[in-house]
Amino acid sequence: MLVLRVVAILTLFIGACAPAEPVAVQPLPPPPPPVLIHLPGIAGEMRIDRHLVNGLVAGQVAPEAKIIDWTGPNRGILALGALDYNKAEAKVLAERLTAIYRRDPRTRIILTAHSGGTGIAVWALEALPVDVQIDRLVMLCSALSPGYDLSAALAHVRGGAISLYSEYDSDVLGTGTRYLGTIDRVKTNAAGYVGFRTDERRDPAQYLKLQQLKYDRAWIKLGNFGDHLGPMDEMFAERVLAPLINQ
């Protein structure tokens, strides 16, 4: 009887010490394709916006693009003064970005915006939950005021932000915004004309993500003449913007 008990105990001991069966690790599925969302200026969706996204798709930023016309009933000059409406539209966009991120945080989200649309883009990023991130923010001819603090928005950008500005965009983002106001309601030269300020009042860690590119006359041969519509050219988007975004 004692012998049987010893044998039983040894059997249990040996079984407990035996290596466990290897657990098969299921590989993660590949990440979803990049998502490219573009916000037009105060005129709403135009042919120039389609040219831009066509160039970015050709430059392999994403397989397709979605243009979101945020202007609603306020197209044109009315959109500049519709601050409450615009911020409400930014919250809708924030919800959309959050849903994309929640489905798969690996999704590469690229947000591009032209002129007044840059205000909607920045406010949408500010409204995101703390953990939600996009990969790239691209601001073209921004109609935000140069003193606008981008720190809170940049905190939701993990891959860097790009802002193009031009000294030749004086009619719209100089005279125009000094008289009619910027999208954030300041009567001043806009950031798309003079660049965003980067002084010590901003969060330096976040502003390291911001790359400001002043207009280069070499871009004329790519269809960008430095005016308010310059960076919307399809060839410029494919040859210059797409490589910058894909870095």
N, C-alpha and C positions, 0 to 999 in steps of 0.2 A: 504493500500500500504506500509506504514511504517512497519507494522507488518511483511509483507512478506519479506521485505528487511532484517529485523533483523533476521528472521528465516534462510534466505539464508546465512547471514554472520556467524551465529552460526554453521550452518551445515558445512561450509567450515573450520571453526576453529576447530571443533571436528574432522573432517576428517584429518586435518593437524597434530593434536596431537595424533591421533591413532597410535599404534605401527605398524611399518612396518612388512610386511610379512618376516619371516626368510628366508635368502638366503642359499640354500643348498651348503655346502662346499664339493667339490669333493676331496676325499682322493688322495694323491700322489700314483702313481704306485710304486711297490717295486723297489729298486735300481737294476741296471743290475748286473749280476754275475761278480766277480773279473776277471781282465784281467792279465794274466801272460805272459810276454815277456822275452825271454832269448837270450843273445848275446854270441856266442862262442868265443874262443880265435883265434889266428892268423891262426890256421890250418883249420878254418871253421867248419861247423857242423860235429860232430863226434858222435860215439856211446856214449861217455861219457856225451855229452850234452843231449842226449835222456834219459840216466839213471837219470841225475839230475832232469829234468822236470818231469819224471815219478814219482820220489820220492816226489817231491813237490805237484804233483796232488794227490798222495796217501795220503799225509799229509794234504789235503784239503785246500791248498793255493788258488787254483782255479780249476774249473771243467775241464779245458784244458789249454794247453800252446802253444805258438807260438815261434819257434826258428827262429831268423833272422840272416842269414849268411851274414855278412857285407863285407867279404873279396873280393868278386868279382874275378878279375883276379890275385889278389895278395896273394894267399894263402901261408902260411909259412913265411919264413924270409922276403920275399918281402913286406908283410903287415906291418912290423915294420917301413919301410922307406917311406911308401905311405901316408905321413901325409895329404896332400891336399885331396887325395881320401877319406881317412878315415873321415876327417871332413865333407866332402860332404855327406857321408853316414850317419853321425850323424845328419845332418840337415834333411835328409829324415826321419829318425827315429823321430826327433822332430815334424815334420809335422804329422806323424802317431799318436804320443802321444797326440798332440793337438786335432786332429779330434776325438779321443776317449773321451777326456775330454769334448769337446764342445757338444758331443751328450748327455752327462749326467755327470755333474761335481761330482755326487755322486759315480761314478764308481771307484772302488778300483783298482788302477793300480800298479802292482808289476813288477819291472824291475830287472832282475838278469843278471850278466855278469861274465865271466871267463877270467882271464889273460888279453890279449890285448883288449878283448871286453869291459873291464871296462873303457877304454879310450873313446870308442864310446858312452857308456852310459853317462859318465860325460859330454862330449861335447854336446850330445843331450839335456840334462837337461839345460845346459847353453844357448842353442839356443831357449828354450821355451819362449812364450809370458809371460809377467810378472805375469799374473793371473793363469796360468796353473800349476797344481800340480799333482804329482804322490804320491802314499802312501808309497811305500817302494823301496829302492835301496839296492841291495845285491851285493857286490863285492867279488869275490872269487879269491885268488891268483893274486891280481891286478898287472898288468905290467906298471902302471903309476909310475912316480918317487915319492919318499916319500915326496918331497917338493912341490908337486903340490897342489895348493890352491883349495880346494873343496867348498869354501864358496858360489860361484855363483850357483853351481849345487845343493847344499844342500838347497838353498833358494826355490827350487821347489819340495822339499820332505816334505810332511806334517806328515808322520808317522814314520820317522827315517830311518837311513841308517846303514847297517852292513858291516864291512870289515873283512874278515878272512885272517890272515897272518901266516906264519910258518917259523921258523928258519931252518927247514929241506928242504926248497925249494931253496936251495943254488945253485944248478946246473943251473936251468933255470932263476931264478929271482935274482941270485947273480952273478955268473960267466957270465952267458948268457947276462944279461942286462948291465953289466959293459963293456962287449966287443962289443955287438951289439946295445945297447941302449934300452931304454924303449919305450913304445908306444908314449910318448910325446917327444921322441928324446933327452933323457938325458942319458949319459953313467954312470950309477950308480946302486947300489943295488935298486931293485924295492920295492914298498910299500907292495907287497904281501910276501916279505921276512923279512922286518924290520918294517913295519907299516908306516902309514902316520904321518907326523909331525903335531903337534897341538900347535905350539908356538903362541905368541901374534900377529904375523903378519896376522893370520887368523881371520875371524869373529867369536868371541866366541859364539855369539847367535846361529849361524848356526852349529858350531862344537859340540854343545850340542846334536845335532841330530845324531852324528856319534858314533856308538858302534864298537870298534875295539876288535876283539877276537883273541888272540894268540892261536896257536895250543895246544891242550890238548892231551897228550898221551892216555888218557882214551878213545879217539875216535877211537883207533885202532880196538877195538871190533866192531865198527860200519862201518868198511871198510875204514876209513880215516887214512892213514899212514903218513900224514904230507907232502907228496911230492906234485908236481905240479898238480897232478890229484886227490889227496886225497878227497877234499870236493865235488867231482863230483859223488861219490858213491851213489847209489840209496837209500840204507838203511840210510846212514848218512843224506841225504837230507830229508828223511821222518821223522827221529827221532830227528834230531837236528835243521836243517835249517827251516823246516816248522813251528815248534812251535815258533821259534824266529820271523819269519815273521808274524805269526798270533797273536802275543802278542797285 
